């Protein structure tokens, strides 16, 4: 059995706890929190909740630690820190900073002979894989990615870290006209602003400067600066009643040309529709935690992404079973 620890018990951590129940070869060993452990109640009997500061005591008791912090400030520090103690998996999703994050984590993981999986989820993650497959299959083509309509956990977390913000949700909304042009194989020239609208619902702290909060959100690099962004300020009651869901999804579409004269069009589309973004992301993280252990058993160390993993390493089925039932 692969012994798994969870760092952080928010929506993603709770999703991982649920996902581990379906993993016959994995067991939840401990949950770590920065809160007072006695205030955190989990759903798995007999599993301890521990203070994050005591995690070194678990160095020999956990095989893989799944990190559930945010990409803005948590994971850039946590992943490289905990890769010194365990094999780790994170869901770092700031696309522009992935190369930097990879380099930092790779150095820490190689120094301690651990495997560190970064940017695991559905985008980056499953969408990344489909972009790679589609580009390899249709080299003469163009791909586009559309997200939503749904709640972006990373963007919502970034808003919540703005001074004066008590709570927030961000919805990513595809622009339908652009989506249909891509599906039709037209290969239009699209900027981020042409493809998506970002809509934010914010509960501000009492006395907070709404204008300053809105300006900070709209100019935030890597998150909102390149998009048309709408910011709504709502009271806490409205937020709870109307913005408690975590649905999301999206599309990866590549259209290309085939044939001697490139006379034929081919389109590849991969889509996701998710009632629960964090629960689905959790399932992806758990599958790649299994792969991390298999890489480690092969003597591999260092930082890895979804591009580096043989598909069979994600499954709990044997090679014989996979060839018989899925090939």
C-alpha positions in Angstrom: 0.0 0.0 0.0 1.2 3.5 -0.9 1.1 5.6 2.2 -0.3 9.1 1.4 -0.3 12.3 3.4 -2.4 15.4 2.6 -1.0 18.9 3.2 -4.0 21.2 3.6 -7.6 20.3 4.2 -9.6 22.8 2.1 -11.8 21.8 -0.9 -8.9 20.1 -2.6 -7.7 18.2 0.5 -11.3 17.0 1.1 -11.5 15.8 -2.5 -8.2 13.8 -2.2 -9.6 12.1 0.9 -12.6 11.0 -1.1 -10.5 9.9 -4.1 -8.2 7.8 -1.9 -11.3 5.6 -1.0 -11.4 4.4 -4.6 -7.7 3.7 -4.8 -7.2 0.0 -3.8 -3.4 0.3 -3.6 -3.3 3.6 -1.5 -4.1 4.5 2.0 -4.5 7.9 3.8 -1.9 8.0 6.6 -2.2 11.6 7.9 -3.6 15.0 7.2 -1.5 18.1 7.9 -2.9 21.6 8.6 -1.7 25.1 9.5 -4.8 25.4 11.7 -5.1 24.0 15.2 -5.4 20.2 14.4 -8.2 19.9 17.0 -10.4 22.2 15.0 -10.2 20.1 11.8 -12.6 17.1 11.5 -11.9 14.7 8.6 -14.1 11.8 7.3 -11.6 8.9 7.6 -11.7 7.2 11.1 -8.4 6.5 12.7 -6.4 8.9 10.6 -4.6 11.6 12.6 -4.8 15.4 11.8 -1.4 16.9 12.6 0.1 20.4 12.7 2.0 21.2 9.5 5.1 22.3 11.6 5.5 18.7 12.9 5.7 17.1 9.4 9.3 16.1 9.7 8.3 13.6 12.3 6.5 11.7 9.5 9.5 11.3 7.2 9.6 7.5 7.5 5.8 7.0 7.7 4.6 8.6 4.5 5.5 7.7 0.9 3.8 10.5 -1.1 2.7 13.9 0.2 -0.1 15.6 -1.9 0.1 19.4 -1.5 -3.2 21.3 -1.6 -1.9 24.9 -1.2 -2.5 27.8 -3.6 -0.2 28.6 -6.5 0.2 32.3 -5.6 2.3 31.9 -2.5 2.1 28.4 -1.0 3.3 25.9 -3.6 6.4 27.9 -4.8 7.8 27.4 -1.3 6.1 24.2 -0.1 6.8 21.9 -3.0 10.6 22.4 -2.9 10.6 22.3 0.9 8.6 19.0 1.2 10.4 17.4 -1.7 13.4 17.2 0.7 11.3 14.8 2.9 8.9 12.9 0.7 7.9 12.2 -2.9 5.4 15.0 -3.6 2.6 16.0 -5.9 1.3 19.5 -6.4 -1.3 21.3 -8.6 0.8 24.5 -9.4 -1.2 26.2 -12.1 0.4 29.5 -12.9 1.4 28.6 -16.5 3.9 31.4 -17.0 5.9 30.4 -13.9 6.0 26.6 -14.4 9.6 26.6 -15.9 10.9 28.5 -12.8 8.9 26.3 -10.4 10.2 23.2 -12.2 13.8 24.2 -11.9 13.5 25.0 -8.2 11.7 21.8 -7.3 14.0 19.7 -9.5 17.1 20.8 -7.6 15.5 19.9 -4.2 14.1 16.6 -5.3 17.3 15.4 -7.0 19.3 16.4 -3.9 17.1 14.2 -1.7 16.5 11.4 -4.2 12.8 12.0 -4.4 10.2 12.3 -7.2 8.3 15.5 -7.3 5.3 15.8 -9.6 4.3 19.4 -10.4 1.3 21.1 -12.2 -0.9 18.1 -11.9 -4.6 18.6 -12.5 -6.7 19.3 -15.6 -5.1 22.5 -16.8 -2.2 22.3 -16.5 -2.4 18.5 -16.5 -4.9 16.6 -18.6 -5.4 19.5 -21.0 -1.6 19.7 -21.4 -1.4 16.0 -22.4 -4.1 16.5 -25.0 -2.4 19.6 -26.4 0.8 17.5 -26.8 -1.0 14.5 -28.4 -2.9 16.8 -30.8 0.2 18.8 -31.8 2.1 15.6 -32.5 -0.7 14.1 -34.6 -1.5 17.3 -36.5 1.8 19.2 -36.8 0.3 21.4 -39.5 -2.4 23.0 -37.4 -3.4 25.3 -34.5 -4.8 24.7 -31.1 -6.9 26.7 -28.7 -8.0 26.1 -25.1 -11.2 27.4 -23.7 -12.1 27.2 -19.9 -15.5 27.3 -18.3 -18.0 28.5 -17.6 -16.8 27.7 -14.1 -15.0 28.6 -11.0 -11.2 28.8 -11.2 -9.7 27.8 -7.9 -6.4 29.4 -8.6 -7.8 32.7 -9.7 -10.3 32.8 -6.8 -7.4 32.1 -4.4 -5.4 35.0 -5.9 -8.3 37.4 -5.3 -8.8 36.2 -1.7 -5.2 37.2 -1.1 -5.8 40.8 -2.1 -5.8 43.2 0.9 -9.4 43.9 2.0 -11.0 40.8 0.5 -12.9 38.5 2.9 -14.0 36.0 0.3 -14.2 35.7 -3.5 -15.1 33.5 -6.5 -13.9 34.0 -10.0 -15.8 32.6 -13.0 -14.0 32.0 -16.3 -16.5 32.4 -19.2 -15.7 31.4 -22.8 -16.7 33.8 -25.5 -19.1 31.8 -27.6 -18.3 33.5 -31.0 -14.6 32.6 -30.6 -15.3 29.0 -29.6 -17.5 28.4 -32.6 -14.9 29.8 -35.0 -12.3 27.4 -33.6 -14.6 24.4 -33.8 -15.4 25.3 -37.4 -11.6 25.0 -38.2 -11.3 28.7 -39.1 -8.1 29.1 -37.0 -8.8 32.7 -36.1 -6.1 34.9 -34.5 -7.2 35.2 -30.8 -5.8 36.9 -27.8 -6.7 35.9 -24.3 -9.1 38.8 -24.2 -10.9 37.5 -27.4 -11.4 34.1 -25.8 -12.5 34.6 -22.2 -14.3 36.9 -19.9 -13.4 36.8 -16.2 -16.2 37.6 -13.7 -15.4 38.1 -10.0 -17.7 38.1 -7.0 -16.1 39.7 -4.0 -17.0 40.0 -0.3 -15.0 42.9 1.1 -13.9 43.4 4.6 -15.8 46.2 6.5 -14.3 49.5 5.5 -12.2 48.2 2.7 -11.5 50.4 -0.4 -13.6 48.8 -3.1 -12.0 50.9 -5.9 -8.5 49.8 -4.8 -9.5 46.1 -4.6 -11.1 46.3 -8.1 -8.0 48.0 -9.6 -5.7 45.4 -7.9 -7.7 42.5 -9.3 -7.9 43.9 -12.9 -4.2 44.7 -13.1 -2.9 41.4 -11.5 -0.3 39.9 -13.8 -0.7 36.3 -14.9 -4.3 36.3 -13.7 -6.4 39.2 -14.9 -4.3 41.8 -16.6 -4.8 40.3 -20.1 -8.6 39.8 -19.9 -11.7 41.9 -19.7 -12.6 41.5 -16.1 -15.8 42.3 -14.3 -15.8 42.8 -10.5 -19.0 42.6 -8.4 -19.1 43.4 -4.7 -21.7 41.3 -2.9 -22.6 40.8 0.8 -21.8 37.5 2.5 -25.3 36.2 2.5 -25.6 36.6 -1.3 -22.1 35.0 -1.8 -23.1 31.9 0.2 -26.5 31.5 -1.4 -25.4 32.1 -5.0 -21.7 31.3 -5.3 -21.0 28.2 -3.2 -20.7 25.8 -6.2 -17.4 24.6 -7.7 -18.4 23.6 -11.2 -15.9 24.0 -14.1 -14.7 22.5 -17.3 -13.4 23.4 -20.7 -12.2 22.4 -24.2 -8.9 21.8 -25.9 -9.4 22.0 -29.7 -6.8 21.6 -32.5 -7.6 21.9 -36.1 -5.1 20.9 -38.8 -4.6 20.0 -42.4 -3.8 16.5 -43.9 -3.1 15.2 -47.3 -0.6 15.9 -50.0 -2.1 19.4 -50.8 -3.4 19.9 -47.3 -6.9 19.7 -48.7 -8.6 18.0 -45.8 -9.3 19.4 -42.3 -9.1 17.3 -39.1 -10.3 18.5 -35.7 -9.4 17.0 -32.4 -11.5 18.1 -29.3 -11.1 17.1 -25.7 -13.6 18.4 -23.2 -14.4 18.3 -19.5 -17.7 19.2 -17.7 -17.2 19.0 -13.9 -19.7 19.4 -11.2 -16.8 19.7 -8.8 -13.5 21.2 -9.9 -11.6 20.3 -6.7 -12.9 16.7 -6.6 -11.9 16.0 -10.2 -8.5 17.7 -9.6 -8.1 15.5 -6.6 -8.7 12.3 -8.6 -6.0 13.4 -11.1 -3.5 14.1 -8.2 -4.1 10.7 -6.7 -3.5 8.9 -10.0 -0.2 10.8 -10.4 0.8 10.1 -6.8 0.7 6.4 -7.8 2.9 7.2 -10.8 5.4 9.0 -8.6 5.8 5.9 -6.5 6.3 3.7 -9.6 9.0 6.1 -11.0 10.7 6.1 -7.6 10.7 2.2 -7.6 12.5 2.5 -11.0 15.2 4.6 -9.4 14.1 7.9 -10.9 14.4 11.2 -9.0 13.8 14.8 -9.7 10.9 16.9 -10.9 8.4 15.5 -13.4 5.3 16.7 -15.2 2.4 14.9 -16.9 4.6 14.7 -20.1 7.1 12.4 -18.3 4.7 9.7 -17.2 3.9 6.4 -19.0 0.1 6.2 -19.1 0.2 2.7 -17.6 1.8 4.1 -14.4 -1.4 6.0 -13.6 -3.5 2.9 -13.4 -3.8 0.3 -10.6 -4.3 -2.4 -13.3 -1.6 -4.6 -14.5 -0.2 -4.3 -18.0 -2.0 -7.5 -19.0 -5.3 -6.2 -17.7 -4.8 -2.9 -19.6 -4.0 -4.6 -22.9 -7.0 -6.9 -22.5 -9.6 -4.3 -21.4 -8.5 -0.9 -22.9 -6.2 -1.4 -25.8 
